[in-house]
Amino acid sequence: MLDYLQTQLAAAWPDAKVVAKAANGLDALRLIDELAPDVVFLDIQMPGLTGLGLAEQLHQDGKAPQIVFVTAHNEFAVQAFEHSAADYLLKPVAIDRLAKTVTKLKAALANKTPAVPADALRLLLQQLAVPVVAAPPAAPLQWIRAARGDETRLIAVDEVIYFQSNDKYTSVFLENEECLIRTPLSKLREQLDDAQFWQIHRSVIVAAKHVAGTHTDFRGRLVVKLKGRSEHLTVSRNYADLFRQM
């Protein structure tokens, strides 16, 4: 698919320079960070990190390139445009359809306009002749792009012990370090697996597998002891039912 798309793109947009190709989502994220391209063509279903998941990661920094999703499955159309896609192409990509996408991209780049807003979704879907269908539930978040000092790194969600709201950021606590992400805790909650991550306070979400036990402090508050970190976390009364049988 990569070689075919590159051939079609060369015909539809001869001036475009293809700076890299990636075989999976994680390689794509690394290359986008390194090369900062103006436009990215993403397959929605990729190993390691889906195209939709990759778009979510890029938008966390507010510096996402123009994104065009390419897929054989039209049921992802709604989700694609919710992730501010510039366009959505169905495989096999026809040269005349790609030419229309190139026209949109050139205009957006020339005017330095953001990707297509969500309120244009229905009009774009009509232009694409894609039926509007309910999108399937998104898969739980698997990777997080976090900052630690001047370094940006990918963290597997399985490594996280807990998340804590921290002013405009969310702190990510691992066994031996702390990182920051820009995603608000409320938004993060929607992307996590409920069976694996428990909200224990308005500002704290903890990984269930890292809960060593609980006890009641001298004030009568329920407190969580963690595996791998020394701090104890207070459980809000609203979430105390999670631990009734522990």
LODOVEX-909160 format. One record per residue (C-alpha): residue in one letter; x, y, z negated. Coordinates in Angstrom, 2 decimals, padded with zeros to 5 digits. Layout:
BEGIN
 residuo    east   north      up
       A       X       Y       Z
...
//
This chain:
BEGIN
 residuo    east   north      up
       M  000.00  000.00  000.00
       L  002.84  002.42 -000.79
       D  004.47  002.07  002.62
       Y  001.12  002.31  004.41
       L  000.15  005.44  002.49
       Q  003.54  007.02  003.17
       T  003.12  006.36  006.90
       Q -000.36  007.88  006.92
       L  000.82  010.84  004.88
       A  003.72  011.50  007.26
       A  001.22  011.75  010.10
       A -001.29  013.91  008.21
       W  001.28  016.15  006.48
       P  004.62  016.13  008.34
       D  006.10  018.90  006.16
       A  005.52  016.98  002.93
       K  008.61  015.46  001.32
       V  008.11  012.17 -000.53
       V  010.53  012.41 -003.46
       A  009.85  009.01 -005.04
       K  007.66  005.92 -005.09
       A  006.81  003.92 -008.21
       A  005.64  000.34 -008.55
       N  003.87  000.81 -011.90
       G  002.39  003.45 -014.17
       L  005.31  003.75 -016.58
       D  007.84  004.26 -013.78
       A  005.49  006.82 -012.25
       L  005.30  008.77 -015.53
       R  009.09  008.75 -015.88
       L  009.62  009.93 -012.29
       I  007.00  012.67 -012.61
       D  008.73  013.93 -015.75
       E  012.11  013.91 -014.01
       L  011.14  015.30 -010.59
       A  008.13  017.54 -011.37
       P  006.39  017.01 -008.00
       D  003.64  019.32 -006.77
       V  001.36  016.45 -005.72
       V  000.99  012.87 -006.95
       F -000.95  010.05 -005.28
       L -001.99  007.51 -007.92
       D -003.56  004.10 -007.62
       I -006.14  003.81 -010.39
       Q -005.23  000.21 -011.19
       M -001.49 -000.07 -011.89
       P  000.47 -002.37 -014.22
       G  001.79 -000.92 -017.47
       L -000.30  002.28 -017.38
       T -003.39  002.87 -015.27
       G -003.71  005.86 -012.99
       L -006.43  007.29 -015.23
       G -004.25  006.75 -018.31
       L -001.31  008.39 -016.56
       A -003.43  011.40 -015.63
       E -004.49  011.71 -019.28
       Q -000.85  011.71 -020.38
       L  000.07  014.39 -017.82
       H -002.77  016.67 -018.84
       Q -001.69  016.53 -022.50
       D  001.19  018.84 -021.59
       G -000.94  021.13 -019.44
       K  001.53  020.80 -016.57
       A -000.12  018.16 -014.44
       P  000.54  018.22 -010.69
       Q -002.26  018.03 -008.15
       I -003.51  014.43 -008.45
       V -005.10  012.36 -005.71
       F -006.46  008.95 -006.74
       V -006.29  006.10 -004.25
       T -008.27  002.94 -004.97
       A -010.40  000.21 -003.50
       H -013.03  000.60 -006.23
       N -015.53  003.44 -005.94
       E -016.92  002.84 -009.44
       F -014.00  004.84 -010.84
       A -014.98  008.01 -008.96
       V -016.62  009.72 -011.91
       Q -013.67  009.06 -014.20
       A -011.25  010.25 -011.54
       F -012.79  013.68 -011.29
       E -013.20  013.92 -015.05
       H -009.40  013.70 -015.06
       S -009.30  016.74 -012.74
       A -008.44  014.88 -009.58
       A -007.87  017.03 -006.51
       D -009.42  014.26 -004.44
       Y -010.36  010.57 -004.43
       L -009.52  008.26 -001.51
       L -010.83  004.79 -000.86
       K -008.60  002.08  000.60
       P -007.77  001.63  003.39
       V -007.00  005.34  003.68
       A -008.16  006.67  007.05
       I -005.98  009.32  008.67
       D -008.88  011.73  009.27
       R -009.99  011.47  005.63
       L -006.42  011.98  004.44
       A -006.14  015.07  006.65
       K -009.05  016.64  004.75
       T -007.28  015.89  001.48
       V -004.10  017.52  002.78
       T -006.06  020.65  003.68
       K -007.41  020.86  000.13
       L -003.95  020.32 -001.35
       K -002.32  022.98  000.81
       A -004.95  025.52 -000.20
       A -004.61  024.65 -003.89
       L -000.80  024.88 -003.77
       A -000.83  028.15 -001.83
       N -003.25  029.77 -004.27
       K -001.73  028.06 -007.33
       T -005.19  026.97 -008.35
       P -005.82  024.15 -010.82
       A -007.20  020.81 -009.79
       V -010.87  020.54 -008.91
       P -013.01  021.30 -012.00
       A -015.42  018.73 -013.34
       D -018.48  020.81 -012.38
       A -017.62  020.23 -008.70
       L -017.85  016.45 -009.19
       R -021.19  015.79 -007.56
       L -020.47  017.91 -004.49
       L -017.14  016.17 -003.97
       L -018.69  012.74 -004.38
       Q -021.28  013.63 -001.77
       Q -018.52  014.69  000.61
       L -016.77  011.39 -000.01
       A -020.00  009.42  000.46
       V -019.33  007.73 -002.88
       P -022.39  006.84 -004.97
       V -022.48  008.34 -008.44
       V -022.42  005.42 -010.85
       A -021.79  005.11 -014.54
       A -018.10  004.61 -015.23
       P -017.11  001.51 -017.22
       P -015.74  002.08 -020.72
       A -012.09  003.13 -020.64
       A -009.53  000.66 -021.92
       P -008.07  001.52 -025.35
       L -004.99  003.73 -025.31
       Q -001.77  001.72 -025.04
       W  000.96  004.35 -024.71
       I  001.53  007.83 -026.09
       R  003.92  010.46 -024.80
       A  005.25  012.26 -027.87
       A  007.80  014.94 -028.65
       R  010.56  014.70 -031.21
       G  012.76  017.79 -031.15
       D  013.81  018.39 -027.54
       E  013.18  014.76 -026.61
       T  010.00  013.38 -025.03
       R  009.48  009.64 -025.31
       L  006.92  006.97 -024.62
       I  005.61  005.18 -027.70
       A  003.62  001.96 -027.66
       V  000.47  002.42 -029.73
       D  001.33 -000.86 -031.49
       E  004.32  000.90 -033.09
       V  002.20  003.59 -034.76
       I  001.57  003.29 -038.49
       Y -000.75  006.27 -038.75
       F -001.82  009.56 -037.15
       Q -002.35  012.77 -039.08
       S -003.83  016.06 -037.92
       N -001.21  018.79 -038.13
       D -002.46  022.29 -037.26
       K -002.52  022.45 -033.43
       Y -000.80  019.08 -033.09
       T -001.18  015.50 -034.27
       S  001.70  013.87 -036.12
       V  002.51  010.29 -035.11
       F  004.18  008.31 -037.90
       L  006.32  005.31 -036.98
       E  008.34  003.15 -039.36
       N  011.41  005.40 -039.34
       E  010.37  008.64 -037.67
       E  007.67  011.21 -036.99
       C  006.72  012.63 -033.59
       L  004.18  015.17 -032.37
       I  001.51  015.04 -029.68
       R -000.83  017.77 -028.49
       T -003.94  015.58 -028.40
       P -006.36  016.55 -031.22
       L -007.18  013.77 -033.66
       S -010.86  013.84 -032.65
       K -009.94  013.26 -029.00
       L -007.41  010.59 -029.94
       R -010.05  008.75 -031.96
       E -012.10  008.22 -028.77
       Q -009.16  006.51 -027.05
       L -008.12  004.10 -029.80
       D -009.35  000.56 -030.43
       D -011.76  000.72 -033.40
       A -010.73 -002.77 -034.47
       Q -007.07 -001.78 -034.67
       F -007.23  001.80 -035.96
       W -009.36  003.00 -038.86
       Q -010.18  006.59 -039.67
       I -009.78  006.95 -043.44
       H -010.00  010.72 -043.70
       R -011.08  013.62 -041.52
       S -007.40  014.20 -040.74
       V -005.96  010.65 -040.86
       I -006.24  007.50 -038.71
       V -004.29  004.45 -039.85
       A -003.31  001.23 -038.05
       A -005.17 -001.59 -039.82
       K -002.26 -004.02 -039.50
       H -000.03 -001.61 -041.47
       V -002.36 -001.41 -044.47
       A -000.72 -003.29 -047.33
       G -003.53 -002.71 -049.82
       T -005.48 -000.14 -051.78
       H -005.73  001.13 -055.34
       T -007.59  003.80 -057.27
       D -005.57  006.74 -058.58
       F -006.07  008.53 -061.91
       R -008.66  010.82 -060.28
       G -010.72  007.87 -059.12
       R -009.78  008.32 -055.46
       L -009.17  005.32 -053.22
       V -005.58  005.29 -051.94
       V -004.03  003.21 -049.14
       K -000.57  001.70 -049.49
       L  001.26  001.16 -046.21
       K  003.64 -001.43 -044.83
       G  006.77  000.22 -043.51
       R  006.34  003.66 -045.11
       S  006.51  004.84 -048.70
       E  003.75  007.46 -048.70
       H  000.25  006.64 -049.93
       L -002.81  007.96 -048.05
       T -006.02  009.12 -049.72
       V -009.27  007.68 -048.38
       S -012.20  010.06 -048.03
       R -015.44  008.94 -049.66
       N -017.06  008.95 -046.21
       Y -014.73  006.13 -045.11
       A -014.37  004.16 -048.33
       D -016.73  001.42 -047.10
       L -013.95  000.14 -044.83
       F -012.16 -001.19 -047.88
       R -015.02 -002.53 -050.01
       Q -013.99 -006.16 -049.44
       M -010.25 -005.64 -049.86
//
